[in-house]
Amino acid sequence: MGRFGKNRERNRRAARWLLGLSLAAMVFFAVRLAADMVYWNDPRHHDQQLEPWMTVGYVARSWDIDRRSLREALELGPAPDHKSSLGQLAHDRNMEFDAYAEDVMQTILQEKAVAE
């Protein structure tokens, strides 16, 4: 094998690895997309009653409203952590969850009325 044969084999090996990694990434995102489609097409996940574990993004998706407008209406502003649960947000405001959930529900209904 000549001088160029070693480089060619190394390039082929690198190309195979890149192809394999690309295919693995494609499969990962395809499975994730399919799982999200199945989950959110289930009617049980639409208009769910508010629970302390839910995030603002989850609530917005469940109630089919814009997440950013819901965050603005709840006066949350841009937060570094978008994963704060409703229970944590209620705790941060020194409120009982049920009272905070009522406020969130009123905001949701107002946002849906504006959207229609």
Sequence and secondary structure as in RCSB ss.txt:
>XXXX:A:sequence
MGRFGKNRERNRRAARWLLGLSLAAMVFFAVRLAADMVYWNDPRHHDQQLEPWMTVGYVARSWDIDRRSLREALE
LGPAPDHKSSLGQLAHDRNMEFDAYAEDVMQTILQEKAVAE
>XXXX:A:secstr
  HHHHHHHHHHHHHHHHHHHHHHHHHHHHHHHHHHHHHHTSGGGSS    TT BHHHHHHHTT  HHHHHHHTT
  S S TT BHHHHHHHTT  HHHHHHHHHHHHHHHHHHH 
